[in-house]
Amino acid sequence: MLAPQTVPSLEHLTPHDLVSYYRCPHEMELNRTGHPLRFGGPALPVLTPADVVPLRRSPLFAPPIGTARVNEGRLDLGDRDHLVYQDAGEDDLPMLFPPERIRLDARFTNGSGNLVDASLGLAGRPDMVIARADGGLVPLEYKATHLFVGYHEAHGRPFDVLQAIAECRLVHSAFGHRPAYGIVLYGDASGDGAHEGWVEVPYGDAEERWLSVALSQIREDRIRAPVPAERNCAGCEPNAQGRCLYAAARYQGPHRRA
């Protein structure tokens, strides 16, 4: 009698993994393997081999971005829109709704803080989920920075689009309704408000296919090579901790290695 075959479990990934892999696969790998240290556990082994050849750019192909709609000014909210989910772990989110329009729905979380899509091995937490007056659900990710000029160009923030697409999928899985779009809200917390705004990221069949292929590509990558570039390395947490050997811009703070 043949023994029953077991289906290997998918490597657990998050929207933040997608973002960091798009910038630098090695950053994602160091982030993931370093997480147990925060809770007193042992560090996980790093997949990246010691003789890895650094890449000039991430191997992950860009998501559909051409149809993303850039809006300046305040987020357009209707009187009948309300808040149904908020990440309890974020304490600096903007107050978009008065108390009477905050109706947090426990069905989003399944008893925990994460939204989970078991079929894709994806889990994470949007900053907010808004229920529109027409019944549509919209995940919202807040960025405490200005709305970048030239959003669709190389110097913009296309990696924010990745996060919005992944969070649309999580909302679809958690609540059974596929969002038509996700929102990335830019708050310009440290500026004069001149570039506040939001980006509406469509979510349809093309975006869903991109997400499925992107997750498969990450799981199949057993190298996770670094992409040394100042724009990546300057804000990289593993680099700030002195854990990256390939950084193009060394962190100059108290954790710097000799």
Backbone as a ProteinNet text record, in pm:
[ID]
protein_1_A
[PRIMARY]
MLAPQTVPSLEHLTPHDLVSYYRCPHEMELNRTGHPLRFGGPALPVLTPADVVPLRRSPLFAPPIGTARVNEGRLDLGDRDHLVYQDAGEDDLPMLFPPERIRLDARFTNGSGNLVDASLGLAGRPDMVIARADGGLVPLEYKATHLFVGYHEAHGRPFDVLQAIAECRLVHSAFGHRPAYGIVLYGDASGDGAHEGWVEVPYGDAEERWLSVALSQIREDRIRAPVPAERNCAGCEPNAQGRCLYAAARYQGPHRRA
[TERTIARY]
85.3	0	89.2	60.4	141.6	111.6	217.9	200	138.7	51	-9.8	95.9	84.1	178.8	140.6	241.2	217.4	251.2	169.4	191.3	281.4	396.2	484.4	417.5	436.4	375.5	449	374.3	432.3	514	623	698.2	608.9	595.2	509.1	568.2	487.9	532.7	430.8	477.4	393.5	404.8	313.2	329.3	463	513.5	643.4	757	742.4	843.3	848.5	732.7	729	801.2	776.2	836.6	988.4	1037.4	1182	1249.5	1184.9	1243	1253.7	1153.7	1156.9	1274.7	1306.7	1423.7	1552.9	1556.7	1679.6	1643.7	1655.1	1620.1	1697	1821.8	1901.1	1848.1	1797	1734.3	1616.4	1532.2	1419.7	1467	1570.8	1622.2	1675.5	1749.9	1803.8	1692.7	1592	1478.7	1409.7	1385	1311.7	1392.8	1519.5	1600.5	1634	1624.1	1654.6	1537.7	1415	1297.5	1298.8	1339	1337.7	1422.9	1525	1610.6	1533	1428.5	1350.4	1273	1249.3	1170	1253.9	1384.8	1472.8	1503.6	1460.4	1485.7	1613.2	1652.3	1774.7	1752.8	1859.2	1852.3	1835.2	1757	1738	1854.2	1884.7	1994.4	1959.4	2058.4	2040.7	2064.4	1972.9	1986.4	2099.8	2123.7	2220.7	2360	2422.5	2555.7	2663.2	2773.6	2880.3	2944.6	2945.7	3011.1	2911.3	2801.5	2698.1	2752.5	2702.3	2737.3	2625.2	2653.7	2548.6	2484.4	2358.8	2283.5	2277.6	2252.3	2236.6	2093.5	1998.7	1858.7	1787.6	1674.4	1599	1549.9	1549.2	1495.6	1343.4	1276.1	1129.7	1078.1	996.7	941.7	837.2	825.9	738.8	592.2	510.4	366	303.2	178.2	107.4	92.8	145.9	143.5	87.8	80.4	41.4	-98.5	-189	-326.6	-351.5	-246.3	-262.3	-295.9	-390.9	-438.2	-385.9	-311.2	-249.3	-340.4	-366.6	-456	-385.8	-393.4	-338	-446.7	-403.5	-498.1	-545.7	-653.5	-706.7	-780.2	-780.3	-849.6	-999.1	-1057.9	-1200.1	-1280.6	-1346.4	-1429.9	-1572.7	-1669.8	-1809.9	-1866.8	-1980.2	-2044.4	-2091.9	-2109.6	-2158.6	-2047	-1924	-1809.4	-1778.3	-1725.4	-1687	-1568.3	-1505.9	-1385.7	-1424.7	-1376.9	-1411.3	-1289.6	-1170	-1048.2	-939.5	-861.5	-744.1	-637.7	-513.4	-402.3	-378.1	-404.6	-389.5	-244.1	-150.2	-9.3	47.6	-30.7	15.1	-47.3	38.3	-13.8	-0.4	41.5	58.6	-25.8	-136.3	-222.1	-309.1	-342	-427.4	-569.8	-638	-777.3	-864.5	-912	-990.5	-1140.8	-1182.2	-1324.5	-1357.7	-1474.2	-1521.3	-1561.8	-1571.2	-1600.9	-1725.6	-1828.2	-1954.1	-1943.2	-1834.9	-1816.4	-1701.7	-1665.7	-1567.3	-1642.7	-1652.5	-1727.9	-1638.3	-1543	-1445.1	-1513.7	-1480	-1547.5	-1452.3	-1485	-1397.2	-1381.3	-1470.1	-1458.6	-1333.9	-1278.2	-1156.1	-1037.3	-1034.4	-911.8	-913.9	-1030.4	-1036.4	-977.7	-995	-943.8	-800.4	-732.1	-595.5	-582.5	-465.2	-447.3	-422.4	-382.6	-344	-461.3	-457.5	-542.7	-462.6	-526.2	-453.3	-516.7	-429.7	-471	-390.6	-451.9	-380	-342.9	-423.4	-395.4	-268.4	-235.3	-113	-1.5	-29.2	71.7	107.4	7.8	28.5	-47.6	15.1	-51.3	5.5	-77.9	-29.8	-141.1	-108.1	-202.5	-205.8	-312.7	-328	-337.6	-304.7	-322.4	-470.9	-553	-697.6	-769.6	-897.6	-988.2	-1114.1	-1148.6	-1263.5	-1377.9	-1497.1	-1618.1	-1685	-1694.3	-1757.4	-1909.7	-1974.1	-2120.4	-2183.2	-2115.5	-2170.6	-2141.5	-2081.6	-2051.2	-1911	-1837.5	-1700.6	-1606.3	-1505.9	-1404.3	-1272.6	-1202.8	-1080.9	-972.4	-865	-752.7	-675.1	-625.1	-549.9	-418.7	-310	-176.9	-130.3	-90	-50.9	100.1	149.2	291.1	309.8	385.9	408	515.8	488.3	580.5	499	565	490.6	460.1	364.1	330.4	439.4	508.3	625.1	585.8	657	641.2	700.1	632.8	681.9	659.8	540.1	512	533.8	504.9	514.4	655	746.5	881.2	970.6	1095.1	1187.5	1215.3	1207.2	1238	1114.7	1003.2	884.8	887	769.9	761	676.6	722.3	642.4	627.3	720.3	708.3	586	531.9	408	291.4	297.9	193.4	190.5	308.3	314.8	237.3	260.3	195.6	44.8	-1.5	-145.3	-209.4	-143.9	-197.9	-209.1	-102.8	-105	-213.6	-234.5	-336.5	-477	-495.3	-625.2	-656.3	-556.3	-575.6	-611	-546.5	-574.6	-717.7	-763.1	-900.7	-999.2	-968.6	-1053.4	-1063.9	-951.3	-951.3	-1023.1	-1002.1	-1058.9	-1209.1	-1257.4	-1397.4	-1482	-1416.8	-1493.7	-1535.7	-1495.7	-1528.2	-1397.6	-1382.4	-1258.9	-1264.5	-1169.3	-1166.4	-1139.9	-1199.7	-1172.7	-1039.6	-993.7	-868.6	-823.2	-696.3	-641.7	-590	-566.8	-522.4	-390.7	-296.6	-176.6	-191.2	-201.6	-223.7	-92.4	-56.3	67.3	31.8	89.6	47.7	135.7	258.7	350.1	360.8	381	380.4	489.6	602.6	714.6	727.2	639.2	649	542.6	522.7	425.7	290.5	273.4	146	128.9	231.4	218.3	201.5	250.7	242.2	164.3	67.2	-22.1	-103.6	-147.1	-230.9	-241.3	-299.3	-312.4	-307	-275.6	-269.8	-371.5	-454.8	-555	-497.8	-477.7	-413.5	-520.4	-553	-655.6	-616.6	-719.4	-695.9	-793.8	-738.8	-821.2	-746.7	-784.4	-723.7	-573.6	-530.8	-388.2	-305.5	-356.2	-283.4	-280.8	-390.5	-394.5	-297.8	-289.6	-193	-50.4	-24.4	110	148.9	57.9	87.5	119.7	40.1	62.5	199	234.1	363.1	477.5	460.8	566.3	595.4	492.5	513.2	585.2	548	616	762.8	790	927.5	1012.9	959.3	1034.3	1064.9	965.5	986.9	1086.4	1090.5	1183.3	1325.1	1343.1	1475.8	1550.4	1649.6	1727.7	1860.5	1877.6	1999.8	1973.6	1870.9	1831.8	1952.1	2003.1	2125.8	2102.2	2206.9	2194.6	2190.4	2128.6	2127.2	2184.4	2317.8	2377.2	2350.9	2283.8	2256.2	2225.5	2273.9	2256	2108.9	2023.3	1880.8	1819.4	1875.1	1827	1893.5	2025	2103.1	2089.6	2067.3	2064.1	1951.2	1838.2	1725.7	1703.2	1803.8	1788.6	1816.1	1721.1	1737.3	1850.9	1864.7	1980.1	2113.4	2119.9	2242.6	2266.3	2159.6	2172	2220.9	2188.9	2232.3	2369.7	2432.4	2563.4	2559.5	2445.6	2430	2449.1	2460.6	2476	2620.7	2676.7	2816.5	2832.9	2720.7	2728.1	2678.6	2651.2	2585.7	2669.4	2600.2	2667.7	2682.8	2597.2	2602.3	2595.8	2704.4	2709.1	2633.7	2559.8	2488.4	2589.9	2566.6	2664.1	2621.3	2520.5	2469.7	2541.9	2482.2	2551.8	2576	2506.5	2523.2	2630.2	2700	2796	2907.6	2944	3056	3188.2	3294.6	3427.6	3472.2
-118.6	0	124	216.9	336.9	430.3	489	587	714.2	779.7	903.3	1010.4	1081.7	1187.5	1314.4	1382.3	1508	1623.7	1725.2	1843.5	1939.1	1974.8	2065.2	2199.7	2252.6	2380.7	2493	2594.6	2708.6	2792.3	2848.3	2942.9	3063.2	3095.7	3206.3	3338.8	3419.6	3548.6	3655.9	3780.8	3894.2	4002.3	4099.3	4211.9	4283.2	4292.5	4356.9	4275.1	4142.4	4060.5	4095.6	4114	4151.7	4284.5	4380.7	4512.8	4504.8	4435.6	4430.2	4345.5	4238.8	4159.1	4241.6	4324	4409.1	4506	4555.3	4642.8	4563	4453.9	4375.8	4241.2	4130.5	3999.4	3965.9	4010.6	3980	4055.6	4175	4248.9	4169.6	4116.5	4035.9	3914.5	3848.5	3728.6	3762	3870.4	3908.2	3952.5	4021.5	4058.6	3936.1	3838	3718.7	3634.4	3614.7	3529.2	3598.6	3730.5	3802	3817.4	3791.4	3812.2	3730.9	3602.1	3527.5	3591.7	3667.6	3731.4	3830.2	3889	3987.2	3923.4	3794.1	3725.2	3626.2	3641.8	3558.7	3423.6	3394.2	3264.5	3266.2	3150.6	3143.7	3204.1	3253.4	3305.4	3191	3212.1	3111.5	3118.1	3007.6	3010.3	3097.9	3169	3255.5	3173.6	3181.1	3104.5	3156.9	3285.2	3346.5	3288.5	3228.4	3169.4	3277.2	3239.7	3336	3389.6	3310.7	3353.2	3412.1	3464.5	3518.6	3634.6	3647.2	3759.9	3863.2	3983.6	4085.6	4118.7	4158.9	4195.3	4347.7	4393.1	4536.3	4581.6	4488.6	4522.8	4396.7	4415.8	4301.5	4214	4082.7	3994.5	3995.5	4055.6	4055.5	4158.3	4113.1	4202.6	4294	4413	4515.4	4477.1	4520.7	4496	4588.4	4562.4	4657.2	4790.4	4897.2	5026.5	5137.6	5113.8	5219.7	5272.7	5191.5	5236.4	5290.6	5296.6	5355.3	5503.3	5550.5	5689	5772	5877.1	5964	6082.9	6108.3	6216.4	6305.8	6433.2	6526.2	6571.7	6613.6	6664	6555.9	6583.9	6493.5	6375.6	6264.9	6145	6171.6	6130	6151.1	6044	6082.1	5991.4	6044.7	5952.5	5992.8	5982.1	6045.2	6045.1	5906.6	5816.6	5682.1	5578.4	5619.5	5528.9	5508.7	5389.8	5367.1	5272.1	5268.6	5188	5053.1	4941.5	4808.8	4731.5	4783	4715	4819.8	4802	4886.6	4803.7	4818.6	4745.5	4798.5	4713.7	4755.9	4779	4728.8	4746.2	4878.2	4957.8	5088.1	5198	5281.9	5386.1	5526.9	5538.8	5671.3	5688.9	5617.4	5628.3	5754	5814.1	5933.7	5898.4	5995.5	5978.6	6021	5923.9	5953.7	5953.4	5889	5872.8	5916.3	5977.9	6004	5872.7	5870.6	5744.2	5672.7	5747.2	5682	5611.6	5635.9	5567.4	5466.7	5425	5318.3	5194.4	5093.4	4971.4	4851.8	4825.9	4720.9	4585.4	4506.5	4379.7	4264.8	4183.6	4074	3967	3962.3	3860.2	3880.4	3999.1	4023	3947.9	3931.5	3884.3	3737.2	3674.6	3533.1	3511.9	3609.3	3596.5	3640.6	3685.3	3734.6	3865.6	3927.2	4055.7	4045	3927.1	3912	3873.8	3924.4	3871.1	3762.5	3650.5	3532.6	3480.1	3447.2	3374.5	3245	3136.8	3010.1	2953	2980	2922.7	2979.2	3103.4	3165.2	3169.7	3126.1	3134.6	3278	3365.4	3508.6	3555.5	3639.2	3694.3	3832.1	3919.2	4052.5	4139.1	4265	4358.9	4489.7	4517	4652.3	4750.7	4874.9	4974.3	4992.2	4995.4	5011.6	4937.9	4908.2	4865.2	4950.5	5014.1	5104.2	5035.2	5042.4	4995.9	5116.6	5114.4	5223.5	5212.5	5321.2	5323.5	5223.2	5191.2	5095.5	4950.6	4926.4	4791	4745.1	4820.5	4783.2	4798.5	4712.1	4716.8	4765	4852.8	4913.7	4907.6	4829.9	4835.2	4965	5019	5144.5	5126.9	5168.2	5166.9	5311.5	5349.3	5487.3	5501.3	5605.6	5637.7	5780.7	5796.2	5928.9	6002.4	6025.9	6097.1	6166.1	6246	6321.2	6235.2	6279.3	6213.6	6246.1	6144.4	6164.5	6212.9	6314.9	6362.4	6257.7	6232.5	6129.6	5990.3	5966.3	5839.6	5720.1	5735.3	5624.4	5605.7	5694.3	5685.9	5610.6	5589.9	5509.3	5570.2	5703.3	5765	5776.6	5721.1	5720	5604.4	5555.6	5450.3	5334.5	5266.2	5154.9	5041.5	5031.3	4922.3	4939.5	5061.9	5079.6	5009.8	5003.9	4936.5	4787.7	4726.2	4584.3	4558.8	4644.5	4626.7	4640	4737.1	4755.9	4635.8	4579.1	4462.2	4344.1	4319.9	4207.4	4225.7	4347.8	4371.9	4359.1	4390.8	4364.9	4215.3	4133.8	3988.5	3940.5	3995.3	3953.5	3990	4107.1	4147	4055.9	4023.2	3931.7	3797.1	3744.4	3614.5	3618.6	3727.1	3734.6	3758.2	3832.9	3873.9	3823.4	3764.5	3706.6	3803.9	3930.9	4030.1	4085	4076.7	4126.4	4278.5	4350.6	4495.7	4533.7	4641	4691.6	4765.6	4812	4886.9	4895.6	4929.2	4961	5103.2	5158.8	5298	5303.9	5381.2	5419	5567.2	5599.8	5736.5	5795.3	5910.5	5979.1	6098	6099	6197.7	6319.4	6315.6	6429.4	6481.7	6388.7	6426	6525.5	6522.7	6609.1	6730.5	6743.9	6852.9	6957.3	7041	7150.1	7113.8	6990.4	6945.3	6969.6	7022.9	7058.3	6937.2	6821.6	6703.2	6590.4	6626.6	6524.8	6467.1	6344.2	6285	6135.5	6070.6	5925.8	5868.4	5739.5	5668.5	5554.8	5548.3	5442.3	5334	5215	5104.6	5003.3	4992.3	4896.6	4753.1	4672.8	4531.3	4448.3	4376.4	4290.8	4163.7	4102	3974	3987.3	4094.2	4110.9	4124.8	4202	4222.1	4092.9	4018.2	3892.7	3789.9	3785.5	3695.2	3736.5	3867.2	3914.8	3869.9	3884.5	3849.1	3701.5	3614.5	3470.3	3432.4	3489.4	3458.8	3515.1	3634.8	3696	3613.3	3564.9	3483	3353.3	3293.2	3170.9	3199	3310.9	3345.8	3362.4	3427.1	3446.2	3312	3223.4	3094	3006.9	3022.1	2941.2	2995.8	3117	3179.5	3129.9	3045.7	2991	3064.6	3175.5	3256	3385.1	3456.7	3583	3676.2	3710.4	3789	3934.5	4003	4144.7	4233	4349.1	4452.9	4579.2	4589.5	4705.4	4834.4	4927.6	5058.5	5153.1	5274.6	5366.6	5387.5	5391.8	5415.1	5299	5178.6	5063.2	5054	5067.6	5036.1	5140.1	5266.5	5372.2	5352.4	5294	5273.3	5128.6	5042.5	4899.3	4867.1	4804.5	4772.8	4674.4	4563.9	4475.6	4547.4	4642.5	4720.8	4806.7	4865.6	4946.3	4862.9	4733.9	4643.8	4583.9	4620.9	4567.1	4423.7	4377.9	4238.1	4212.6	4318.5	4301	4324.5	4231.7	4240.5	4309.5	4349.3	4395.5	4539.1	4607.9	4737.8	4839.8	4918.5	5024.5	5150.1	5166.7	5283.3	5233.5	5240.8	5190	5281.7	5218.8	5294.6	5359.6	5486.9	5560.9	5576.7	5504.9	5519.6	5433.6	5415.9	5348.3	5200.4	5136.7	4993.4	4961.4	5064.3	5041.4	4950	4853.5	4764	4828.7	4796.5	4843.9	4770.9
0	0	0	-88.3	-96.6	19	71.3	177.8	120.2	196.2	144.6	123.4	12.9	-15.6	59.5	110.9	179.8	86.2	89.6	7.5	85.7	31.2	105	129.4	248.8	281.5	209.7	171.9	103.5	202	153.6	234.5	263	388.8	430.1	381.4	312.3	263	300.3	302	338.2	230	230.3	137.9	155.1	278.4	301.1	239.6	236.2	168.1	19.7	-41.9	-182.8	-206.3	-118.5	-133.4	-120.8	-16.8	3.7	-103.9	-152.1	-259.8	-387.6	-413.9	-533.5	-528.1	-407.9	-393.2	-397.2	-318.4	-305.1	-242.8	-317.1	-261.3	-133.3	-124.1	-4.6	117.4	96.5	207	262.3	171.7	216.8	294.8	244.7	311	450	463.1	593.7	688.6	637.2	720.7	777.6	691.2	732.8	831	804	891.8	1022.7	1026.9	1150.4	1244	1197.1	1281.6	1410	1411.5	1538.1	1646.9	1608.8	1708.1	1793.5	1735.4	1809.8	1924.1	1914.3	2015	2096.1	2090.3	2171.3	2112.5	1989.1	1927.3	1845.9	1794.3	1713.2	1574.6	1515.3	1379.7	1280.8	1176.8	1073.4	974.7	907.3	810	690.1	638.2	522.5	395.5	299.8	175.6	88.2	87.9	-1.9	20.8	-82	-63.4	-48.9	14.8	42.6	-84.2	-191.6	-315.9	-415.8	-367.6	-454.4	-537.6	-658.4	-745.5	-733.6	-684.6	-672.1	-807	-801.7	-920.4	-934.7	-1055.6	-1079.5	-1052.2	-1059.7	-1032.3	-983.9	-921.4	-871.2	-985.3	-968.4	-1072.8	-1081	-982.7	-983.8	-1083.6	-1178.1	-1278.1	-1214.7	-1270.4	-1211.9	-1225	-1130.6	-1139.8	-1242.8	-1281.8	-1367.8	-1294.4	-1349.4	-1280.5	-1366.9	-1496.3	-1588.1	-1566	-1507	-1487.1	-1347.3	-1263.7	-1130.6	-1145.2	-1066.2	-1079.3	-963.1	-994.7	-894.5	-867.4	-737.9	-696.9	-595.2	-613.3	-516.3	-419.6	-300.8	-202.1	-107.1	-38.9	62.5	-0.5	73	25.6	17.4	-92.7	-117.6	-43.8	64.1	142	146.4	132.1	137.1	277.3	298.4	430.1	471	374.2	406.2	406	380	392.8	540.8	574.9	713.9	721.5	836.7	859	917.4	855.4	904.6	955.2	928.5	975.9	994	1102	1124.6	1193.3	1147.5	1207.1	1347.3	1446.5	1586	1623.6	1543	1573.7	1527.2	1454	1405.2	1489.9	1548.7	1637.2	1579.5	1452.8	1393.5	1267.5	1259.4	1142.1	1150.8	1037.7	1040.9	1082.4	1142.4	1181.6	1063.9	988.1	868.4	894	1004.4	1031.7	1173.8	1194.6	1331.1	1397.2	1530.5	1600.9	1551.8	1515	1473.9	1339.4	1266.1	1136.8	1142.4	1262.3	1281	1329.1	1243.1	1274	1242.3	1330.3	1306.4	1302.3	1202.3	1174.7	1205.2	1304.9	1348	1241.3	1143.8	1039.6	953.5	954.1	877	934.7	1065.2	1129.8	1169.1	1168.7	1208	1346.5	1434.3	1570.6	1588	1482.6	1495.3	1420.8	1427.5	1362.1	1213.5	1165.5	1025.2	936.3	813.9	708.5	637.6	607.5	559.6	431.9	335	215.3	213.4	262.9	274.9	138.4	35.8	-95.8	-157.2	-126.9	-178.3	-73.8	48.6	153.2	186.2	183.2	201.8	325.1	405.1	523.1	551.4	606.4	638.4	692.5	713.9	772.8	694.8	622.1	568.2	685.4	660.5	766.2	796.7	692.3	709.2	596.6	620.9	514.6	527.1	417.3	413.7	340.6	397	329.2	264.4	131.8	58.8	66	33.7	40.4	-54.8	-165	-261.5	-223.5	-106.4	-61.6	-94.5	-173.5	-207.3	-89.4	-85	20	-40.2	31.7	-20.2	87.2	65.2	158.3	139.2	248.8	244.5	317.9	253.6	313.4	327.5	448.8	476	474.3	405.1	400.5	450.2	556.7	615.3	537.9	410.9	324.1	217.4	134.3	33.5	-88.2	-165.6	-291.7	-392	-438.2	-522.8	-661.1	-708.5	-844.9	-939.2	-1050.4	-1141.8	-1087.1	-1030.2	-963.3	-1055.8	-1184.1	-1277.5	-1332.3	-1294.3	-1347.1	-1249.8	-1291.3	-1211.3	-1075.4	-1064.1	-936	-846.5	-887.3	-804	-705.4	-666.2	-565.7	-618.7	-724.1	-776.4	-676.4	-577.4	-480.6	-392	-379.6	-304.4	-374.2	-507.7	-584.5	-551.9	-534.5	-497.8	-370.3	-271.7	-142.7	-154.9	-232.7	-249.7	-317.1	-418.4	-487.8	-391.5	-313	-219.5	-113.6	-69.7	32.9	-23.9	-151.5	-215.1	-213.1	-242.3	-240.8	-100.9	1.3	138.6	179	139.7	169.6	96.5	-29	-106.2	-34.9	10.1	76.3	210.5	286.6	420.7	419.6	322	328	212.4	110.8	1.6	-107.4	-95.6	-198.1	-253.7	-387	-445.9	-459.1	-396.8	-413.2	-558.8	-603.4	-737.7	-742.8	-627	-619.7	-473.6	-456.7	-325.7	-327.8	-209.7	-198.9	-122.8	-175.3	-101.6	-69.6	58.6	105.1	153	98.7	136.9	225.3	345.5	444.9	456.9	403.7	411.3	554	650.2	791.2	826.5	757.1	792.1	700.4	601.3	506.2	528.3	426.9	437.3	377.1	338	282.9	135.4	70.7	-70.3	-161	-117.6	-202.4	-134.9	-53.4	-1.5	-116.4	-98.5	-201.4	-183.9	-283.4	-277.1	-417.8	-423.1	-549.7	-544.6	-645	-656.8	-747.5	-691.7	-763	-803.7	-932.5	-974.9	-939	-910.9	-881.3	-962.5	-1060	-1144.6	-1179.6	-1289.5	-1327.2	-1352.2	-1418.7	-1449.4	-1322.5	-1226.6	-1101.3	-1018.7	-1022.7	-948	-1007.7	-1140.2	-1204	-1172.2	-1175	-1141.1	-1000.4	-905.3	-766.6	-753.6	-816.2	-807.4	-864.5	-980.8	-1042.8	-959	-905.2	-824.4	-699.6	-632.2	-512.6	-548.2	-660.4	-704.3	-736.2	-799.4	-833.4	-708.2	-607.3	-483.3	-418.3	-414.8	-349.2	-425.3	-556.1	-636.2	-634.5	-589.3	-585.8	-462	-482.3	-370.3	-354.2	-425.6	-415.8	-338.8	-378.8	-317.2	-305	-422.1	-432.5	-393	-349.7	-314.6	-438.6	-422.7	-526.1	-462.4	-453.1	-385.5	-461.7	-398.1	-456.1	-340.7	-347.7	-236.4	-203.9	-306.5	-281.4	-204.3	-217.8	-142	-5.4	-3.1	116.2	226.7	189.4	289.5	390.2	345.9	436.4	474	453.2	477.3	624.2	692.1	834.4	860	782.4	806.2	788.6	695.8	679.6	802.9	856.8	977.5	1096.6	1095	1202.2	1175.2	1062.4	1028.1	981.1	927.2	890.4	741.1	661.2	516.3	477.1	398.9	356.3	221.7	158.6	21	4.8	113.1	104.6	28.6	-55.6	-130.4	-45.4	55.1	143.4	286.1	355.7	492.3	588.2	677.7	781.9	874.7	910.8	990.7	1136.6	1179.3	1314.5	1415.1	1534.7	1645.3	1623.2	1525.2	1504.7	1399.4	1354.3	1248.4	1293.7	1206.3	1234.7	1194.2	1266.6	1228.5	1102.7
[MASK]
++++++++++++++++++++++++++++++++++++++++++++++++++++++++++++++++++++++++++++++++++++++++++++++++++++++++++++++++++++++++++++++++++++++++++++++++++++++++++++++++++++++++++++++++++++++++++++++++++++++++++++++++++++++++++++++++++++++++++++++++++++++++++++++++++

